[in-house]
Amino acid sequence: MSAIQLIVGLGNPGAEHETDRHNAGFWFVDRVAAGAGIVLRAEPRFSARVARVTIAGAPVWLLQPMTWMNLSGRSISAVAHFYRLDPAAILVAHDELDLAPGVARLKWGGGSGGHNGLKDTTASLGTDAYWRLRLGIGHPRQLYPGQKDVKDFVLERPSRDQQTAIDSALQRALEVLEPLVTGATERAAQKLHTDPNPATAPKRAKPAQNEGLDSV
């Protein structure tokens, strides 16, 4: 498999969305940047915030689209075309309703699962053959039965316990960056998918349709 040359975090721009569950992809890229001691800068030609870091001796671009979630692919394809990056060298980090808070999984290709950021990314790149980092946020039907719809849920701040679990997953994902960047994706996935404490680790949320996200 190709080494990762572009790491994208999906989210919505603006201070009012910084703590939304839907911005989990942004949180991951922010942590990658912080670990490298750099700050993403606005790049109007890409409608995004961009930075370049070095991981395992290799240059890697970081990207946060500053479009709304459902137009994320425009920024991603613009960067990919400008720097001549193969989609297989792209990792897209995003919130995942069908995984519990605290769970992170790598996935190669496939459908969007109803996630509008992924839908637009696939449409803009013309392929689904890129990597995804799925960051579990849980599903309201499991966490708050009968109390919340999906659209409200993803645009709200996680509870303290949920945020702690998500932060733990983000940290574990950071720990597999080096094998990802060097193309050792199977080793990265094996490490990430091995729960640190099987007796207490969060379980996978029951699969559900990501309904209600068309404008998010």
C-alpha positions as CSV (number, residue, x, y, z in Angstrom):
1,M,0.0,0.0,0.0
2,S,1.1,3.6,-0.6
3,A,2.6,5.6,2.2
4,I,0.4,8.4,3.6
5,Q,1.3,11.9,2.2
6,L,-1.8,13.8,3.1
7,I,-3.7,13.7,6.4
8,V,-7.1,15.3,6.3
9,G,-9.4,16.1,9.2
10,L,-13.1,16.6,8.5
11,G,-15.1,19.1,10.4
12,N,-17.0,22.4,10.2
13,P,-15.3,25.7,10.5
14,G,-15.9,28.4,13.1
15,A,-15.4,28.7,16.8
16,E,-19.0,27.7,17.4
17,H,-18.2,24.2,16.1
18,E,-14.8,23.6,17.7
19,T,-16.2,21.2,20.4
20,D,-18.8,19.5,18.2
21,R,-18.6,15.7,17.9
22,H,-18.7,16.2,14.1
23,N,-15.2,17.9,14.4
24,A,-13.4,14.8,15.6
25,G,-11.4,14.8,12.4
26,F,-10.2,18.4,13.1
27,W,-9.2,17.3,16.6
28,F,-6.9,14.6,15.2
29,V,-5.2,16.9,12.8
30,D,-4.8,19.5,15.5
31,R,-3.0,16.9,17.6
32,V,-0.7,15.9,14.8
33,A,0.2,19.6,14.2
34,A,0.7,20.2,17.9
35,G,3.0,17.2,18.2
36,A,5.2,18.7,15.4
37,G,5.2,22.1,17.0
38,I,3.5,23.8,14.1
39,V,0.2,25.6,13.4
40,L,-2.0,25.2,10.4
41,R,-2.3,28.3,8.2
42,A,-5.1,29.5,6.0
43,E,-4.6,28.8,2.3
44,P,-7.3,30.5,0.3
45,R,-6.6,28.7,-2.9
46,F,-7.5,25.5,-1.2
47,S,-10.3,26.9,1.0
48,A,-8.5,25.2,3.8
49,R,-6.0,25.4,6.6
50,V,-2.8,23.6,5.7
51,A,0.6,22.7,7.2
52,R,3.5,20.5,6.3
53,V,5.1,18.2,8.9
54,T,7.8,15.6,8.9
55,I,6.9,12.1,10.2
56,A,9.3,9.2,10.1
57,G,11.6,11.4,8.0
58,A,8.9,11.9,5.3
59,P,7.0,15.1,4.4
60,V,3.3,14.9,5.1
61,W,0.7,17.6,4.4
62,L,-2.0,18.3,7.0
63,L,-5.4,19.7,5.8
64,Q,-8.5,21.0,7.4
65,P,-11.1,22.0,4.8
66,M,-12.7,25.4,5.7
67,T,-15.8,24.6,3.6
68,W,-18.8,23.1,5.3
69,M,-18.7,19.4,5.9
70,N,-20.7,18.4,2.8
71,L,-18.2,20.3,0.6
72,S,-15.0,18.9,2.1
73,G,-14.0,17.1,-1.1
74,R,-13.4,20.4,-2.9
75,S,-10.4,21.2,-0.7
76,I,-9.1,17.7,-0.6
77,S,-9.1,17.2,-4.4
78,A,-7.6,20.7,-4.9
79,V,-4.6,19.8,-2.7
80,A,-4.3,16.3,-4.2
81,H,-4.3,17.7,-7.8
82,F,-1.9,20.5,-7.0
83,Y,0.7,18.3,-5.3
84,R,0.0,15.3,-7.6
85,L,-1.0,13.0,-4.8
86,D,-2.5,9.6,-5.4
87,P,-5.8,9.1,-3.5
88,A,-4.3,6.0,-2.0
89,A,-1.8,8.3,-0.2
90,I,-4.6,10.2,1.6
91,L,-5.9,9.5,5.1
92,V,-9.2,11.1,6.0
93,A,-10.0,11.3,9.7
94,H,-13.7,11.6,10.6
95,D,-16.3,11.1,13.3
96,E,-18.0,7.7,13.2
97,L,-21.5,7.2,14.5
98,D,-21.2,3.4,14.3
99,L,-18.3,3.1,16.7
100,A,-18.5,3.8,20.4
101,P,-16.5,6.7,21.9
102,G,-13.0,5.5,22.6
103,V,-12.8,3.3,19.5
104,A,-10.7,4.2,16.5
105,R,-10.4,2.1,13.3
106,L,-8.5,2.3,10.0
107,K,-10.5,1.5,6.9
108,W,-9.4,1.2,3.2
109,G,-12.0,2.4,0.7
110,G,-15.7,1.5,0.7
111,G,-18.8,3.5,1.1
112,S,-19.4,6.6,3.1
113,G,-21.8,5.1,5.6
114,G,-24.0,8.2,5.1
115,H,-21.2,10.6,6.2
116,N,-21.5,13.7,4.0
117,G,-17.8,14.7,4.2
118,L,-16.9,11.2,2.9
119,K,-19.5,11.4,0.2
120,D,-18.1,14.7,-1.2
121,T,-14.5,13.4,-0.8
122,T,-15.3,10.3,-2.9
123,A,-17.2,12.4,-5.5
124,S,-14.5,15.0,-5.8
125,L,-11.6,12.5,-6.0
126,G,-13.5,10.3,-8.4
127,T,-12.7,7.2,-6.3
128,D,-13.3,5.7,-2.8
129,A,-9.8,4.2,-2.8
130,Y,-8.3,6.2,0.1
131,W,-7.7,5.5,3.7
132,R,-10.1,6.6,6.5
133,L,-9.5,7.0,10.2
134,R,-12.8,6.3,11.8
135,L,-13.1,8.0,15.2
136,G,-16.0,6.7,17.3
137,I,-18.5,9.2,18.8
138,G,-21.3,6.7,19.4
139,H,-24.8,6.8,18.2
140,P,-27.6,8.7,20.0
141,R,-29.9,5.7,19.8
142,Q,-27.5,3.8,22.0
143,L,-26.3,6.7,24.2
144,Y,-29.5,8.6,24.6
145,P,-32.4,6.3,23.6
146,G,-35.3,8.4,22.3
147,Q,-33.8,11.7,23.3
148,K,-31.7,13.0,20.4
149,D,-31.7,12.9,16.6
150,V,-28.5,12.4,14.7
151,K,-28.1,16.0,13.4
152,D,-28.4,17.5,16.9
153,F,-26.1,14.9,18.4
154,V,-23.1,15.4,16.0
155,L,-23.3,19.2,16.5
156,E,-23.1,19.0,20.3
157,R,-20.2,18.6,22.7
158,P,-19.6,15.1,24.0
159,S,-20.1,14.5,27.7
160,R,-17.0,14.5,29.9
161,D,-16.7,10.7,29.9
162,Q,-17.3,10.5,26.2
163,Q,-14.6,13.2,25.5
164,T,-12.1,11.4,27.7
165,A,-12.7,8.2,25.7
166,I,-12.4,10.0,22.4
167,D,-9.2,11.7,23.5
168,S,-7.8,8.3,24.4
169,A,-8.6,7.0,20.9
170,L,-7.0,10.1,19.3
171,Q,-3.8,9.4,21.3
172,R,-3.7,5.8,20.1
173,A,-4.2,6.9,16.5
174,L,-1.3,9.3,16.9
175,E,0.9,6.4,18.0
176,V,0.4,4.6,14.6
177,L,1.3,7.6,12.4
178,E,4.8,6.4,11.8
179,P,3.9,3.0,10.3
180,L,1.1,4.6,8.3
181,V,3.4,7.2,6.8
182,T,6.0,4.6,5.9
183,G,3.3,2.4,4.2
184,A,3.1,-0.3,7.0
185,T,-0.6,0.1,7.1
186,E,-1.3,-3.5,8.2
187,R,1.0,-3.1,11.2
188,A,-0.6,0.3,12.0
189,A,-4.1,-1.2,11.8
190,Q,-3.2,-4.2,14.0
191,K,-1.8,-2.0,16.7
192,L,-4.7,0.5,16.6
193,H,-7.4,-2.2,16.5
194,T,-5.9,-4.0,19.6
195,D,-7.8,-2.7,22.6
196,P,-5.4,-1.7,25.4
197,N,-7.6,-3.3,28.0
198,P,-10.1,-5.8,26.5
199,A,-12.0,-6.1,29.7
200,T,-13.0,-2.5,29.9
201,A,-12.5,-1.2,26.3
202,P,-15.5,0.5,24.7
203,K,-17.5,-1.8,22.4
204,R,-18.6,-1.1,18.9
205,A,-21.8,0.8,18.6
206,K,-24.7,-1.0,16.9
207,P,-24.6,-0.1,13.2
208,A,-27.2,2.5,12.2
209,Q,-28.0,4.7,9.3
210,N,-26.4,8.2,9.5
211,E,-29.8,9.8,8.8
212,G,-30.4,13.5,9.1
213,L,-26.9,14.7,8.1
214,D,-27.7,16.0,4.6
215,S,-26.9,19.6,5.5
216,V,-24.2,19.0,8.1
